[in-house]
Amino acid sequence: METREHDEMSSDSSEERAGPDEASGEAPSSPEALDADGSVAADTAMPTLPPRVEPAPTPRLDRPPEVEERLVSLEELDEDDTFQLRPAGDVDRLAMDLARLGQAFPVDVRRPEGSDRYQLVSGFRRVAALRFLRRTSVLARVHARLPDEDALLVALAGVLHASPPTPEELGQLEERLDREGRLSAAARDMLGRARATGDDLAPESVDGSEEEVDADELAGELTARMAELNQDLALLAPVFDALEPGRRAELLQQLRYAAELVAYFDQEES
């Protein structure tokens, strides 16, 4: 008797703990309402996250720039004198300036279609001077697309602006280009203006004798100017790596020359 009463009491307490849902045989309640087929109702579905937005890709140029200034190995230059309009002549003085001051002005080159080497368009004397100094590279403007007619104009501009030829040399150059079939209307016009003798095309000249310069006064002016330059260099230092390779090489060349002068002055002072 005691055992029977104990079993009944255990079953009653189990039903009480199970709760009304389990006792009735129904599924437990859920925060999501179910449709007849067992799927979650649309109006009670949990909200979904918005689609992920990917960052836009970094824009890139579809084609290389038309003109790019950079260092070019002298070994990559062809021995081509198509655009050499006058002999290189004596380059000793130019080589001395390049060794002392560095290359201030780039040469012009282009890469002919189907070739992996460069063709020199303007700057033959500078290249000859650099080779005389046994340098390995030259600062150059690399033209991606430069037709023959435009390349000739670039070469002419380099010759006429560097050291103006004599009228006889201009006449011989015009005859040569005409004989080779390369004398375009633009080239003829450029040569004609170079032969003009008007005052508007005459080279600038300074009248009077040389002016004496006081060394102490010049040193004071240089000190003030160098102080300003040092401030500009300090501003440039954080972005030095972002400069174009040609600009970095040119700036470092000037700084090396200044460092050599400092060493020279220190030796003189000691």
N, C-alpha and C positions, 0 to 999 in steps of 0.2 A: 504494500500500500504506500509506504513512504517513497518507494522508488517511482511508482507511477505518478504520484503528485509532483515529485521533483522534475520528471520529464515534462509534464504539462506546463509547469511554471517556467522552465527553460525555453520552451517553444514560444510562450507568450512574450517573454522578454525579448526574444530575437526578433519577433514581428514588430515590436515597438521600436527597436533600434533601427530596423530597416526603413522605416518611414512609410508614408501612405503610398508613394509612387511604386516602390519596390514590392510592397505587399499586394498591390493591385495588378502587378505584372506589366505595367507600362514602362516605357523607356524613360530614363532620367531626363529631367528638364534641361534645356541648353539655352544659352543667350541668343543663339541663332535659330530662327524659325526655319523649318524644313518644308519643302513642297511635297506633293504627293509622291513623286519619284525619289524622294530622299535628298534632293539637291538643296543647297542653301537659297533662300529667297533673295531676289535681286535687291529688294528695298531694304533688306537687313544685312547685306554682305559687308564685310569689313572693308574700309577704304584702302585703296592701293596707292603706292608711292608714285609720284610723277616721273615721267621718263627722264633718264639721266642726260644731261646736256654735256656733250664732249667739247673741249676747247677747240677753237678754230685753229687749223694748221698755220704754221708760220709762212707768210707769203714768200714766194720765190720768183725770181725773174725767169720768164720762159726762154730767154736768150741772153747770151753774155753782153756786157756793155760794149758800145761802139769803140770807145777808147779807154784803155786801162793803163795806168802808170805803175810800173813795177820794175824790179831788177831782172835783167835778162843775161844769161851766161854768154860770154863772148864766143864760146865754142858753138853756140847755136846760131850764130850769124853766118849767112852764106857769103862767100867771096864774090859778091855781085856788085858791079859798078854801074848798073843801069841808070841810077839816079845820082851818080857822082858827077856833078856839073862843072867842077873845077878840081885841079890837083890838090892833094892834101898839103903839099909843101912842107916847110920846116915846122915841126910840132914841138920843138924843144921848150919854147916859152909856154905854150899851152899845157904841156905836160907838167911843167913846174907849178903852174897855177892850180892844176888839178890835184897835184900832190899836196900843195899847201892849203888850199881852200876847199877841195872836194868838188864834185860835179854839181854845179848849180842848176844847169838846164838839161833836161832829158833829150835824148835823140828820138827820132821817129822810125818805127819799124812796122812791118806788116807781115803776115804769114800767108803766102800764096796758097791757093786752094789745092788740096792734095799733098801738101808738103808739111813736114814736121819741123822745119827750120824757118828762121826769120830772114826777111829781106830788108836791108838797111835803106831807108828813104832819105833821111836827112841826119847830119851829124857825123860825117865821115872823118873830119879832123879830130873830133873828140874821141871817136873809137880808135883812131890811129895813135893818139896820145895815151889812151888807157892801155893799149897793147904795148906801147913803148915802156910804160911803167909796170908791165907784167901783171896788170889787174885781171881779175877773172870774170867780172860782171860789169854791166853798164846800166844806168838808170834810163829807162826808155818808155815812151808812149807807144803802146801796142794797139794798132788799129785793127779792129776786127773786120771791117769792110772798107777798103780804100781802093777805088778803081785807079787804073793807070793814069788817067787824066788828072784826077785829084792828087794822086801821089806826086806827079810832076810839079803841081802848084806848090805843094808842101816843100819839095826840094828847092824850088826857085825862091820861095820866101826865106828859107834858111840861108841860101847863098847871098841874097840881096840885103838881108838885115844884119848878117854877121859883119862883113866888111865889104862895102859896095865895090863891085868891079869897075874897071875903067870902061869908057865907051867902046874901046876896041875889043875888050873882053866880052862885053855885052853883045856886040855885033857878031863875034865869032860864035858865041853861045846860041844866038838866034839862028844863024846859018846851020849850025849843027843839028838843032832840033828840027828845023825845016827839012833838012836833008834826010833825017831819020823818020820823018812823017809824024812827029810828036808835037809839033807847034800848033796848039789849039788857039782859039780866039782869046781865051782867058790868059794863056801864057804869053801871047803876043802883046796883049794889053799891059801885063805886068812888066814886061821888059821895056815897053815904050815909056811907061811912067818912071822906070828906073833911069832912063836916059834923059828925062826932063831936067832942065837946069833952073827951074823956077825957085824962088826963095822958099816956097812952102815945102819943097822937097830937099832943100839943102841941109846938110848935117849941122847939128847945133855946135856952136863954137863960143869960146869965152875970150873976150878981149882983155888985154892988160897983161901985166907980168904976174909971175907966181907970187902968192901971198905967203909971208912968213908966218909960221905957227909956233906959238909958245908951248913948250913941252909940258910945263906944269898946268897950264890952262887946259890943254888937250887931255891930260891925265885926269883932271877933275871932271871934265865932261864925260869921259869914258867911264869913270867910276859911277856917275849917276845913271848913265844909260845901262850899264851892266847890272846895277841894282834893280832897275825895272825889268830887265831881261830875266834875272833870277826869280823874280816874283811870277813872271809869266811861265817860266819853266816849272815852278812849284805847282801852278794850276794845271799844267799839262801832264804832270807825272801820273796822276791816277788813271788817265785815259791813254797812256802811251801805247799800251798793247793794242788798242783799238785803231791806231793810225794805220794808214796804208804802208806796206813794206817799203816802198820808195821814199815816203816821207820820213819814216823812222831811220832809214839808212842815211839820208841826207842830214838829218838833225844830229845823229851820232857822229857823222864825219866832222861837222862843225865843232861839236863838243870835244872830240879828240884833239882837234887842232888847238882849241883853247887850253886843254890840259897840257899839251906839249909846251905852250907858251908859259904856263905857270911853272912848269919844271925848269924851263930856261931862265925865267926871272929869278927863281929861287937859287939857281947856281950863280947867277950874277951877283945876287945880294950876299951870298955867303963868301 
